Amino acid sequence: VLDAPDAVVAEDRSADDGAELVPGILCSRSHFNNPQARYCMVCGISMVHLTHRVVHQPRPTLGFAVFDDGATYAFDRAYVVGRDPDDEALERGAEALLLDDAERTVSRAHAEIRPVEWDVVLADLGSTNGTFVWNPPAGRWDRLEPGAQRRLESGAAVSIGRRTFVFESVHRLAPPSGPTSTPAPPPELR
């Protein structure tokens, strides 16, 4: 038995601060993880031999958006991204993520980014100039259809108007295999 002074209690916990509870599993040191995890995202210990008893606890931060101007936002809640978000998603509890855009290529309520279980999902809210995700194998930007959702992979580059960000997951343990810089926005927005 390993002594883990920072271990948490192994039963379900309530969300005192209103955080959404998600199903997960605990490693042998009681760190909360995605039910599909093979290794603990906190200590790295193998979880192959565990019984994988599912518990419900508040969702941890899933990753960060690192914008072209250096601003960073944690994905531990839903966001409506835009110049001046005033959308029904804000009424459902999402927070506004304001983007400065002098050329007005970012719509008032451009896109929604929200955690779903253990994933971060991006959806275009019917923006004028579109929401794009970089497709490295094809070497191009793929436009999201309005209302369509896309699960973001770690290292994904996203263009919202002329603004870009890279999604960095806390689950990725290895450095990215592709270029470390964000591609320029789609040609129609340059």
Phi, psi and chi 1 to 4 in degrees:
 res  aa     phi    psi   chi1   chi2   chi3   chi4
   1 VAL       -  129.7  174.8      -      -      -
   2 LEU   -89.2  139.8  -63.0  171.3      -      -
   3 ASP   -86.0  118.6 -176.9   21.1      -      -
   4 ALA  -123.2   95.8      -      -      -      -
   5 PRO   -63.5  -23.6   20.6  -28.7      -      -
   6 ASP   -97.2   13.1   60.6  -16.4      -      -
   7 ALA   -65.2  148.2      -      -      -      -
   8 VAL  -103.7  163.5  -65.2      -      -      -
   9 VAL   -65.5  140.0  179.4      -      -      -
  10 ALA   -85.4    6.5      -      -      -      -
  11 GLU  -103.1  173.5   61.2 -104.8   -6.0      -
  12 ASP   -57.7  142.0  -73.7   -2.3      -      -
  13 ARG  -117.7  150.9  -68.3 -166.8  -69.8  173.0
  14 SER   -88.4  158.8   64.6      -      -      -
  15 ALA   -95.8   87.6      -      -      -      -
  16 ASP   -64.3  -31.4  -63.9  -27.9      -      -
  17 ASP   -94.4   12.3   61.7   -3.1      -      -
  18 GLY    86.4    3.1      -      -      -      -
  19 ALA   -65.9  145.6      -      -      -      -
  20 GLU   -71.8  136.1 -179.6 -178.1   -7.1      -
  21 LEU   -86.8  136.1  -62.5  178.6      -      -
  22 VAL  -127.4  152.3  -65.1      -      -      -
  23 PRO   -74.5  142.1   25.8  -31.2      -      -
  24 GLY  -159.6 -178.6      -      -      -      -
  25 ILE  -126.9  158.8   57.6  174.0      -      -
  26 LEU  -108.2  138.8  -58.0  173.0      -      -
  27 CYS   -75.6  177.8   77.4      -      -      -
  28 SER   -65.5  -13.9   61.2      -      -      -
  29 ARG  -102.2   10.6  -63.7  178.4 -179.1  159.7
  30 SER    70.4   27.0  -62.3      -      -      -
  31 HIS   -84.7  135.4  -60.8  128.4      -      -
  32 PHE   -79.1  130.7 -171.3   54.7      -      -
  33 ASN  -139.0  162.5  -72.6  -85.6      -      -
  34 ASN   -58.1  137.3 -177.3  -33.3      -      -
  35 PRO   -59.8  -21.5  -16.8   24.7      -      -
  36 GLN   -89.5   -2.8  -55.6  -58.7  -44.3      -
  37 ALA   -65.6  136.9      -      -      -      -
  38 ARG   -95.3  -23.3  -64.4  175.6   62.4 -157.5
  39 TYR  -133.8  147.3  -61.8   92.8      -      -
  40 CYS   -65.6  132.8  175.6      -      -      -
  41 MET   -75.7  -10.9   67.0 -178.2 -156.5      -
  42 VAL   -96.8  -54.5  175.7      -      -      -
  43 CYS  -107.0  -11.6   65.9      -      -      -
  44 GLY    82.3    1.5      -      -      -      -
  45 ILE   -67.8  144.8 -164.2  166.2      -      -
  46 SER   -65.0  141.0  174.1      -      -      -
  47 MET  -116.2   14.7  -62.9  177.1   41.8      -
  48 VAL   -64.2  -37.4  174.4      -      -      -
  49 HIS   -93.0    6.2  -58.9  -61.6      -      -
  50 LEU   -81.3  160.6  -63.0  177.7      -      -
  51 THR   -79.1  -12.2   60.1      -      -      -
  52 HIS    58.0   47.7  -68.7 -165.6      -      -
  53 ARG   -69.9  123.0 -177.4  175.3   70.1   86.3
  54 VAL   -79.4  132.8  174.5      -      -      -
  55 VAL  -125.9  160.6  -62.9      -      -      -
  56 HIS  -114.6  122.8  -69.6   80.7      -      -
  57 GLN  -141.1  166.3  -66.4 -172.0    7.0      -
  58 PRO   -59.6  139.8  -23.8   33.9      -      -
  59 ARG   -64.3  132.4  176.9 -172.1  -65.9  109.8
  60 PRO   -79.1  170.9   28.0  -33.1      -      -
  61 THR   -61.5  131.0  -62.5      -      -      -
  62 LEU   -94.9  -17.9  -61.9  175.9      -      -
  63 GLY   166.0 -167.3      -      -      -      -
  64 PHE  -139.9  147.7  -59.8   88.9      -      -
  65 ALA   -99.2  123.5      -      -      -      -
  66 VAL  -109.9  107.8 -178.7      -      -      -
  67 PHE   -81.7  164.3  -84.1   84.9      -      -
  68 ASP   -60.0  -22.3   48.1   13.5      -      -
  69 ASP   -96.7    6.6   62.8   -1.8      -      -
  70 GLY    93.3   -9.6      -      -      -      -
  71 ALA   -64.4  141.1      -      -      -      -
  72 THR  -127.8  134.9  -56.2      -      -      -
  73 TYR  -127.6  134.3  -63.8   88.2      -      -
  74 ALA   -83.5  136.2      -      -      -      -
  75 PHE   -91.7   78.7  -72.1  127.4      -      -
  76 ASP  -123.3    8.0   54.1   -0.9      -      -
  77 ARG  -158.2  172.1   65.3 -175.0   60.4  101.8
  78 ALA   -86.7  146.8      -      -      -      -
  79 TYR  -129.5  143.0  -66.6  102.2      -      -
  80 VAL  -104.2  120.6  174.3      -      -      -
  81 VAL  -100.1  133.7 -176.7      -      -      -
  82 GLY   172.3 -178.5      -      -      -      -
  83 ARG   -67.9  -41.3  -80.5 -168.2  -23.3  -99.5
  84 ASP  -154.2   69.4 -176.3   22.0      -      -
  85 PRO   -57.9  125.8  -22.3   32.6      -      -
  86 ASP  -143.9   81.0 -178.5   16.8      -      -
  87 ASP  -132.7  160.6 -171.4   75.2      -      -
  88 GLU   -62.2  -24.0   64.8 -174.6   46.8      -
  89 ALA   -63.5  -33.3      -      -      -      -
  90 LEU   -63.9  -35.1  -68.1  173.5      -      -
  91 GLU   -69.6  -25.4  -65.1  170.4    7.7      -
  92 ARG   -85.1    1.4  -67.7 -168.8  -45.4  -95.2
  93 GLY   110.9   -1.1      -      -      -      -
  94 ALA   -71.7  155.6      -      -      -      -
  95 GLU  -102.4  152.5  -69.4 -171.9   21.5      -
  96 ALA   -79.0  134.0      -      -      -      -
  97 LEU  -118.0  101.2 -166.6  157.5      -      -
  98 LEU   -81.5  131.7  -57.9  173.7      -      -
  99 LEU  -115.5  123.6  -71.2 -176.0      -      -
 100 ASP   -72.0  135.2  -70.8  -26.3      -      -
 101 ASP  -154.8   95.9  179.9   35.8      -      -
 102 ALA   -63.3  -31.9      -      -      -      -
 103 GLU   -84.7   -2.3  -67.9   88.4   20.9      -
 104 ARG    57.3   43.5  -67.9 -164.4  172.1 -113.4
 105 THR   -89.5  -11.0   59.4      -      -      -
 106 VAL   -98.0  127.6  175.6      -      -      -
 107 SER   -72.5  164.1  -64.5      -      -      -
 108 ARG   -55.8  -52.8  -71.9 -172.0   57.4 -170.3
 109 ALA  -121.3   94.3      -      -      -      -
 110 HIS   -87.7  -50.4 -162.0  104.6      -      -
 111 ALA  -149.4  162.1      -      -      -      -
 112 GLU  -121.7  135.4 -176.9  176.9    6.8      -
 113 ILE  -123.0  124.6  -54.3  167.9      -      -
 114 ARG  -147.1  150.9   60.5 -173.2  163.1   79.8
 115 PRO   -79.1  138.1   22.1  -24.9      -      -
 116 VAL  -130.5  111.7  175.3      -      -      -
 117 GLU    53.9 -111.7  -65.9  -68.3  -30.3      -
 118 TRP  -110.1   14.3  -71.4   86.2      -      -
 119 ASP  -116.2  160.9  -65.6  -41.2      -      -
 120 VAL  -110.5  125.3  173.7      -      -      -
 121 VAL  -115.6  137.1  175.0      -      -      -
 122 LEU  -112.7  136.7  171.0   70.0      -      -
 123 ALA  -139.3  136.5      -      -      -      -
 124 ASP   -79.5  137.9 -176.5   87.7      -      -
 125 LEU  -100.5   30.8  -64.4  176.3      -      -
 126 GLY    81.8   34.4      -      -      -      -
 127 SER   -66.5  156.7   63.9      -      -      -
 128 THR   -69.3  -46.8  -57.9      -      -      -
 129 ASN   -98.5    0.8  -68.9  -48.3      -      -
 130 GLY    85.3  162.4      -      -      -      -
 131 THR  -118.8  129.8  -57.9      -      -      -
 132 PHE  -123.6  147.5  -62.8   81.8      -      -
 133 VAL  -123.4  131.7  178.0      -      -      -
 134 TRP   -68.4  132.2 -179.2 -111.7      -      -
 135 ASN  -109.5   93.2 -178.7  -21.2      -      -
 136 PRO   -58.4  -44.3  -21.9   31.6      -      -
 137 PRO   -60.7  -36.1  -22.4   31.2      -      -
 138 ALA   -88.2  -15.3      -      -      -      -
 139 GLY    66.9   37.2      -      -      -      -
 140 ARG  -148.5  166.9   68.2  170.0 -170.6  -98.5
 141 TRP   -90.6  131.1  -71.9   96.4      -      -
 142 ASP  -101.8  126.1  -68.0  -23.3      -      -
 143 ARG   -83.7  134.0 -174.7  175.3 -175.4  156.5
 144 LEU   -80.3  138.1  -67.1  179.7      -      -
 145 GLU   -71.5  145.1  -67.4  -63.3  -39.3      -
 146 PRO   -55.0  129.2  -27.0   36.2      -      -
 147 GLY    86.0  -17.9      -      -      -      -
 148 ALA   -70.8  143.8      -      -      -      -
 149 GLN  -107.5  147.3  -62.3 -178.9    5.8      -
 150 ARG  -138.2  127.5  177.8  136.8 -179.1 -154.3
 151 ARG   -75.1  130.5 -176.1  173.0   72.8   85.0
 152 LEU   -88.5  129.7  -66.0  179.4      -      -
 153 GLU   -88.5  154.3  -60.5  -72.7  -22.9      -
 154 SER   -61.1  133.1 -170.4      -      -      -
 155 GLY    91.7   -2.2      -      -      -      -
 156 ALA   -65.8  134.0      -      -      -      -
 157 ALA   -97.2  134.8      -      -      -      -
 158 VAL  -125.8  137.2  175.6      -      -      -
 159 SER  -115.3  124.8  175.3      -      -      -
 160 ILE  -122.1  102.0  -64.6  175.8      -      -
 161 GLY    63.6 -135.0      -      -      -      -
 162 ARG   -90.0    2.7  -71.7 -168.3  178.1  155.0
 163 ARG   -93.9  142.7  -60.5  -63.6  -51.6  -85.8
 164 THR  -130.3  154.1   58.1      -      -      -
 165 PHE  -145.1  160.2   73.8   85.4      -      -
 166 VAL  -114.5  133.3  174.0      -      -      -
 167 PHE   -88.0  120.7  169.6   62.4      -      -
 168 GLU  -113.0  114.4  -67.7  -63.9  -19.1      -
 169 SER   -81.3  144.6  171.8      -      -      -
 170 VAL   -76.0  -10.9  -63.9      -      -      -
 171 HIS   -85.3  -17.4  -57.4  -67.5      -      -
 172 ARG   -77.9  124.8 -179.8  167.0   67.8 -177.9
 173 LEU   -98.7  -25.4  -60.2  176.1      -      -
 174 ALA  -101.2  154.4      -      -      -      -
 175 PRO   -67.1  158.4   20.4  -27.1      -      -
 176 PRO   -62.7  148.7   21.8  -29.6      -      -
 177 SER   -88.9  -18.5   57.7      -      -      -
 178 GLY   -95.0 -163.4      -      -      -      -
 179 PRO   -63.5  147.7   21.1  -28.7      -      -
 180 THR   -90.0   -7.0   56.7      -      -      -
 181 SER  -100.2  154.6   61.6      -      -      -
 182 THR   -80.9  133.2  -55.4      -      -      -
 183 PRO   -63.3  156.5   -0.6    3.4      -      -
 184 ALA   -63.6  154.2      -      -      -      -
 185 PRO   -56.1  163.1  -21.4   31.1      -      -
 186 PRO   -52.9  147.1  -23.1   31.3      -      -
 187 PRO   -54.9  -35.4  -18.8   24.9      -      -
 188 GLU   -67.9  -12.8   58.0  -91.8   24.7      -
 189 LEU  -106.1   -3.8  -63.5  174.6      -      -
 190 ARG   -78.3      -  -72.9 -170.5 -143.5  146.8
